[in-house]
Amino acid sequence: MQLREIPLNDLRVNRANDRHGELENETAAIAWLFNMREAHMRNLAKDIVEQGAIYEPPLVSADNGVFTVFDGNRRVTCLKLLCEPTRAPTTQLQDFFSELRKKWVGPFPEKVTCHVENDRDRLDSILFRRHTGSQNGVGQST
């Protein structure tokens, strides 16, 4: 496992996330998250601002200097929209993120600590353990 500080601009919300399948681009993936889970996304963004950080490093894979997020798309999306509120899918959300950003205490993070994993089999193994329940103790327990 390699933990690495990655510039927020080099992280890409996964447009082919298992939750939604293949979408056109990162913008479409961000829009999907808000179409399907707006209340959760707003609450997560508020928590990130209140805490001044995210606690779980996103799981990413590198490809030519760009890092696709395999786990942590909601966290990364919130950070991206706090950094650049105009990227939010609606003017209402743009206003929300703009106002929320004003509450950030201290310097806004330009880099995010991420778990970098480039072996696809290992990525799938990690995701399986995180996203398919406790599996008799192998996976994450609630």
Residue pairs with C-beta under 8 A, 6 or more apart in sequence:
1 115
1 117
2 115
2 116
2 117
3 57
3 113
3 114
3 115
3 116
4 113
4 114
4 116
5 111
5 112
5 113
5 114
6 60
6 67
6 111
6 112
6 113
6 114
6 116
7 110
7 111
8 76
8 79
8 80
8 83
8 109
8 110
8 111
8 112
10 65
10 66
10 67
11 58
11 60
11 67
11 69
11 76
11 80
11 112
11 114
12 26
12 66
12 67
12 68
12 69
13 26
13 29
13 30
13 33
13 69
13 73
13 76
13 77
13 80
14 29
14 68
14 69
14 70
14 73
15 22
15 23
15 24
15 25
15 26
15 28
15 29
16 22
16 23
17 29
17 73
18 127
18 131
19 32
19 36
20 29
20 32
20 36
23 29
23 32
27 87
27 89
29 73
30 77
30 80
30 81
30 87
30 88
30 89
31 89
33 41
33 73
33 74
33 77
34 41
34 88
34 89
34 90
34 93
35 89
37 74
38 93
40 74
41 74
41 77
41 78
42 96
44 74
44 75
44 78
45 78
45 81
45 82
45 96
45 97
45 100
46 100
48 54
48 75
48 78
48 79
48 82
49 82
49 100
49 101
49 103
49 104
52 104
52 105
52 106
53 109
54 72
54 75
54 79
54 112
56 72
56 75
57 72
57 112
57 113
57 114
57 115
58 69
58 71
58 72
58 73
58 75
58 76
58 112
58 114
58 115
59 69
59 70
59 71
59 72
59 114
59 115
59 117
59 123
59 126
59 127
60 67
60 68
60 69
60 70
60 72
60 114
60 115
60 116
60 117
61 67
61 68
61 70
61 116
61 117
61 118
61 120
61 123
62 116
62 118
67 114
67 116
69 76
70 117
70 123
70 126
70 127
71 126
71 127
71 130
71 131
72 114
76 112
79 109
79 112
80 87
81 87
81 88
81 93
81 97
82 97
82 100
82 101
82 104
82 108
83 101
83 108
85 94
85 95
85 96
85 97
85 98
85 101
86 94
88 94
88 96
88 97
101 108
117 123
117 126
128 139
129 135
129 138
129 139
129 140
130 139
130 140
132 139
133 139
133 140
134 140
134 141
134 142
